[in-house]
Each structure stands twice: as C-alpha cells, then as structure tokens.
Amino acid sequence: MQTSPKAKVRRDAIGLTWDELGRNDTYCRINLLSLRIPAIILVLKQSTEHTQNTHAALIWPLRPQRPSYVTLRSELNKIEQIGIEKTIEWVSARRRGDILDEEFLRQLHKRMFGDVWIWAGAFSKESTRGIGVDAWEIDPHLQQLLGDVRAQIEFNAYRPDEIAVRFHHRLVWIHPFPNGNGRLSRLAADLLIGQLGGKRFTWGSGNLVAIAELRKRYVNALRAADGGVMEPLIEFARS
C-alpha cells in the first residue's frame, strides 16, 4: 500500500517513529471532529489466495499505562469521569489557593485528565485550530481573562454568579487545551463561585457529555453569551 506523508507518525505523538513501527502496517493520522484531537488508525491487511481482509483499530494517544479495555468512547468517558471525581476530592482537601492562576488551571486540567491524555495540562500547540483562539494567542488571552476577573471581583462589577459564569464562558471561548475545556471551565467556575461565597453550579443537573438535549441547551446558551447575552448561560448554570 502506498503511503503519504500524512501517514507518518510523529515521535511526540506516541513515542515511536514510522521506521520503528514497521512498514507492513499503515498508520494514518486523522482528526476526530468529536474530540478535536489527533488520533491514529492502525490498518492491518491479511491476504490469502482468494480474499483480502482489512482490520482497523483505533489507537488513542493515551498514556502507556492506559487500561487495555479502552476501545469505546463510552469507556473513555468513564475513565475521564473518575479522574474528574478524584480532582474534586483533591480540590476539596486542599487549602484555599488562587484559582485565577495559569499554573493552577494547568494543574487542574492535568489532574482531571492526566490518567487518560498524555498531553493533559499542556496548552494546544496546533498552528491552526477550528475552535478557540490560535495557539500563540492562548497565553495572552488567558492572562487578560485572569486580570479582568480579578478586577471584576475587586470592583464588584457584576454579581458573583455572573462573574463566575463570565469566567467560564471566556475560558471555553479561549479553548486552551486540545480537549476537556468545557469540563475544566465548569469546575473552575464552581471553585470560583465557592470562593466568592456562593453555592456550586448545577449546570442543568445532568451529564452534559451523555445527554444530547441538555448539551444542546448548554451550547445554545454559550452562543448567546458569544453575542453578549449572559442570562441564558447564568440560568442554565443554576438549572
């Protein structure tokens, strides 16, 4: 089978080069629109005298110690959820710290998804992205956001719920990480509202990953916030 340059695997993706993998197997990189991250497909061909069978297996760019049974998105969701629950326990046990800090947000993301994604806690490095700001703009936009939220708190620019939800919305809009930005931003908003003396948000009182109709309401509220209308998102956060 002829291979294209796109079929070569970068060492920083899974730790192996094309030559190390062997040319009898064809590895092709694709972009999963649902996850917005690089993934790899391994295509194995078995030829006999009369038939040729092609078997394809999706190899996620997970950490080497990943459970061998992770083959479905639903299983991936469960493992990610376990990491999120452990992170919530860690946050609950830690002393009060500065949530409005880039390093804390990186650490929060790494704790949430570090058992699944090898790049957890690292900002996206893709030169062109279909969502969020360009990679080189992530840090300046994030610093601007953190400074703006500190000022909003200091001068009581908005009521606490709106400050936290605005923080959530802009963090999602920046989209600093390849994946997990919504879940990170919701947890960060929960932590911020707690520090401001409010109760944690309920975010529709359901699983935004699994329930399509609930996620649709959430996305519509985010789009309204993109246009400067914050109330739908604030209402959703408290629903």
C-alpha positions as CSV (number, residue, x, y, z in Angstrom):
1,M,0.0,0.0,0.0
2,Q,1.3,3.4,-0.9
3,T,1.7,5.8,2.0
4,S,1.5,9.6,2.1
5,P,3.5,12.0,4.3
6,K,0.4,12.2,6.5
7,A,0.7,8.5,7.2
8,K,3.9,9.0,9.1
9,V,3.7,9.1,12.9
10,R,5.5,11.8,14.8
11,R,7.6,10.6,17.7
12,D,6.0,13.2,20.1
13,A,2.5,11.6,19.4
14,I,3.1,8.1,20.6
15,G,6.9,7.8,21.2
16,L,7.7,5.8,18.0
17,T,8.8,6.8,14.5
18,W,7.5,5.3,11.3
19,D,10.6,3.1,10.8
20,E,10.2,1.7,14.3
21,L,6.6,0.8,13.7
22,G,7.5,-1.2,10.6
23,R,6.3,-0.6,7.1
24,N,4.0,-3.7,6.9
25,D,1.5,-1.7,9.0
26,T,-0.1,1.5,7.8
27,Y,-0.6,4.2,10.4
28,C,-2.7,7.2,9.4
29,R,-3.3,10.3,11.5
30,I,-6.8,11.7,11.5
31,N,-8.6,14.4,13.3
32,L,-11.6,13.3,15.3
33,L,-14.2,16.1,15.0
34,S,-16.0,14.9,18.1
35,L,-12.8,15.2,20.3
36,R,-10.8,17.8,18.2
37,I,-7.6,15.9,19.0
38,P,-5.1,13.9,16.9
39,A,-5.8,10.1,16.8
40,I,-4.2,7.2,15.0
41,I,-5.7,4.4,13.0
42,L,-3.8,1.1,12.5
43,V,-4.9,-0.7,9.4
44,L,-3.7,-4.4,9.2
45,K,-4.2,-6.3,6.0
46,Q,-4.4,-10.1,5.8
47,S,-4.1,-11.5,2.3
48,T,-5.0,-15.1,1.3
49,E,-5.1,-16.6,-2.1
50,H,-8.8,-15.6,-2.6
51,T,-9.6,-12.9,-0.1
52,Q,-8.1,-9.8,1.5
53,N,-9.4,-8.8,4.9
54,T,-8.8,-5.4,6.3
55,H,-8.9,-4.8,10.1
56,A,-8.9,-1.3,11.5
57,A,-8.3,-0.5,15.1
58,L,-8.4,3.0,16.7
59,I,-5.3,3.7,18.8
60,W,-5.9,6.6,21.2
61,P,-2.9,8.8,22.1
62,L,-3.4,7.8,25.7
63,R,-0.8,7.3,28.4
64,P,1.2,4.0,28.0
65,Q,-0.3,2.7,31.3
66,R,-3.9,3.0,30.0
67,P,-6.3,0.1,30.7
68,S,-6.3,-2.3,27.8
69,Y,-10.1,-2.3,27.6
70,V,-10.4,1.3,26.5
71,T,-11.8,0.9,23.0
72,L,-15.1,2.8,23.1
73,R,-15.9,6.5,23.7
74,S,-18.3,5.5,26.5
75,E,-15.4,3.7,28.3
76,L,-13.2,6.7,27.7
77,N,-15.9,8.9,29.3
78,K,-16.0,6.7,32.4
79,I,-12.2,6.9,32.9
80,E,-12.3,10.7,32.4
81,Q,-15.1,10.9,34.9
82,I,-13.1,9.0,37.5
83,G,-10.3,11.5,37.1
84,I,-12.7,14.4,37.5
85,E,-14.1,12.9,40.7
86,K,-10.6,12.4,42.1
87,T,-9.8,16.0,41.2
88,I,-12.8,17.3,43.0
89,E,-11.7,15.3,46.1
90,W,-8.2,16.9,45.8
91,V,-9.7,20.4,45.4
92,S,-11.9,19.9,48.4
93,A,-9.0,18.8,50.6
94,R,-6.5,21.5,49.5
95,R,-6.1,24.8,51.2
96,R,-7.6,27.8,49.6
97,G,-5.4,29.0,46.7
98,D,-5.6,31.3,43.8
99,I,-7.9,29.9,41.2
100,L,-7.2,32.8,38.9
101,D,-3.7,31.5,38.1
102,E,-2.5,29.9,34.9
103,E,-0.4,27.3,36.6
104,F,-3.4,26.2,38.8
105,L,-5.6,25.8,35.7
106,R,-2.9,23.7,34.0
107,Q,-2.6,21.6,37.2
108,L,-6.4,21.2,37.4
109,H,-6.6,20.0,33.8
110,K,-3.7,17.6,34.4
111,R,-5.3,16.1,37.4
112,M,-8.7,15.8,35.7
113,F,-7.3,14.0,32.5
114,G,-3.7,13.0,33.3
115,D,-4.6,9.3,33.6
116,V,-6.0,9.4,30.1
117,W,-4.3,12.0,27.9
118,I,-0.5,12.3,27.7
119,W,-0.8,16.0,26.9
120,A,-3.1,16.8,29.9
121,G,-2.1,20.2,31.4
122,A,-0.4,21.3,28.2
123,F,-1.9,24.1,26.0
124,S,-2.7,23.3,22.4
125,K,0.1,23.7,20.0
126,E,-1.8,23.3,16.8
127,S,-0.9,26.3,14.5
128,T,-4.5,26.5,13.1
129,R,-7.4,25.4,15.1
130,G,-11.1,25.1,14.3
131,I,-12.2,26.3,17.7
132,G,-10.8,28.8,20.2
133,V,-8.0,31.3,19.6
134,D,-4.8,30.5,17.7
135,A,-2.2,28.6,19.7
136,W,0.1,31.7,20.0
137,E,-2.8,33.7,21.4
138,I,-3.7,31.4,24.2
139,D,-1.4,32.7,26.9
140,P,-2.1,36.5,26.3
141,H,-5.8,35.9,26.1
142,L,-5.7,33.8,29.3
143,Q,-3.7,36.4,31.2
144,Q,-6.1,39.1,30.1
145,L,-9.0,37.0,31.3
146,L,-7.5,36.3,34.7
147,G,-6.7,40.0,35.1
148,D,-10.2,41.0,34.1
149,V,-11.8,38.6,36.6
150,R,-9.7,39.9,39.4
151,A,-10.8,43.4,38.6
152,Q,-14.4,42.4,38.4
153,I,-14.2,40.9,41.8
154,E,-12.3,43.9,43.3
155,F,-14.7,46.5,42.0
156,N,-17.9,44.4,42.3
157,A,-18.5,44.8,38.5
158,Y,-21.2,42.0,38.5
159,R,-22.9,39.9,41.0
160,P,-20.9,36.7,42.0
161,D,-22.8,34.3,39.8
162,E,-22.2,36.4,36.7
163,I,-18.5,36.9,37.4
164,A,-18.1,33.1,37.7
165,V,-20.2,32.4,34.6
166,R,-18.4,35.0,32.5
167,F,-15.1,33.5,33.6
168,H,-16.4,30.1,32.5
169,H,-17.6,31.4,29.1
170,R,-14.4,33.2,28.2
171,L,-12.3,30.2,29.3
172,V,-14.3,28.0,27.0
173,W,-14.0,30.6,24.2
174,I,-10.2,30.6,24.5
175,H,-10.2,26.8,24.5
176,P,-6.6,26.5,25.7
177,F,-6.4,22.7,25.7
178,P,-6.9,20.2,22.9
179,N,-9.9,18.6,24.8
180,G,-11.7,18.8,28.1
181,N,-12.1,22.6,28.1
182,G,-15.8,22.6,28.9
183,R,-15.4,20.3,31.9
184,L,-12.4,22.2,33.1
185,S,-14.1,25.6,32.8
186,R,-17.2,24.4,34.6
187,L,-15.2,23.1,37.5
188,A,-13.1,26.3,37.6
189,A,-16.3,28.3,37.7
190,D,-17.6,26.1,40.5
191,L,-14.4,26.8,42.5
192,L,-14.6,30.5,41.9
193,I,-18.2,30.9,42.9
194,G,-17.3,28.9,46.1
195,Q,-14.5,31.4,46.9
196,L,-17.0,34.2,46.3
197,G,-19.3,32.8,48.9
198,G,-21.9,31.2,46.6
199,K,-23.0,27.6,46.0
200,R,-21.6,25.4,43.3
201,F,-23.5,25.5,40.0
202,T,-25.6,22.6,38.8
203,W,-25.2,23.0,35.0
204,G,-28.5,21.7,34.0
205,S,-28.5,19.0,36.7
206,G,-27.4,16.3,34.3
207,N,-24.5,14.8,32.3
208,L,-23.6,17.2,29.5
209,V,-21.4,14.6,27.8
210,A,-24.1,11.9,27.7
211,I,-27.4,13.8,27.3
212,A,-27.8,15.3,23.9
213,E,-30.7,17.6,24.6
214,L,-29.0,19.0,27.7
215,R,-25.8,19.7,25.8
216,K,-27.8,21.4,23.1
217,R,-29.3,23.8,25.7
218,Y,-25.8,24.4,27.0
219,V,-24.3,25.1,23.6
220,N,-27.1,27.5,22.8
221,A,-26.5,29.4,26.0
222,L,-22.8,29.6,25.2
223,R,-23.6,31.0,21.7
224,A,-25.9,33.6,23.3
225,A,-23.0,34.6,25.6
226,D,-20.8,34.9,22.5
227,G,-23.2,37.6,21.4
228,G,-23.0,39.3,24.8
229,V,-26.3,37.9,26.3
230,M,-25.2,36.2,29.5
231,E,-28.6,35.5,31.2
232,P,-29.3,32.2,29.4
233,L,-25.9,30.8,30.5
234,I,-26.3,32.0,34.0
235,E,-29.8,30.5,34.2
236,F,-28.5,27.2,32.7
237,A,-25.7,27.1,35.3
238,R,-28.3,27.3,38.1
239,S,-30.8,25.0,36.5
